[in-house]
Amino acid sequence: MTTPLRKSIYVGIAGLSIAGTAAGCAPSTQAPATQAPATQEGGQASTGSPSPTGSSAIATTGASTYKDGTYSADGTYTSPNGQETVGVELTLAADKVSAVNITVHPSNPNTKKFQGEFASGIAAQIVGKDVDELKVSKVAGSSLTSGGFNDALEQIKSQAK
């Protein structure tokens, strides 16, 4: 067997091995079939079809900690440009996030860019997850906006108790 052929075989085997390992380690999430990806329009990103803001009902399962409904809060965080705010609206059902809307409140072009990236990527990370397990650190390249999201999340959890 020639050296270039042998190298090609080893590279191919290594590639398949890495791909198999990555696939085996990947988290398996199952999104609802009706979920639409987040879109950004007019400073907002949305998923699903949330119920009107402020509506809530007691969850049907005995293990639920939070009331079902749609809740919103503004979270604050500090960026190099100063204090920033991001609006968060979560729809909860049986203690899980069923929809999220992000309202960007940029004070400058950089903030607008990072909040927009955050808004477009947050749904993929939190929809379908238990609200008590959420602690967002970095979404779509935006790490500071996550602080504002987590601040708003704590307010929403208090509202939904």
HELIX and SHEET records of a PDB file:
HELIX    1   1 THR A    3  CYS A   25  1                                  23    
HELIX    2   2 PRO A  109  ILE A  126  1                                  18    
HELIX    3   3 VAL A  131  GLU A  133  5                                   3    
HELIX    4   4 LEU A  144  ALA A  160  1                                  17    
SHEET    1   A 6 THR A  39  GLU A  41  0                                        
SHEET    2   A 6 GLN A  44  SER A  46 -1                                        
SHEET    3   A 6 LYS A  96  HIS A 105 -1                                        
SHEET    4   A 6 GLY A  82  ALA A  93 -1                                        
SHEET    5   A 6 ASP A  68  SER A  79 -1                                        
SHEET    6   A 6 SER A  56  ALA A  57 -1                                        
END                                                                             
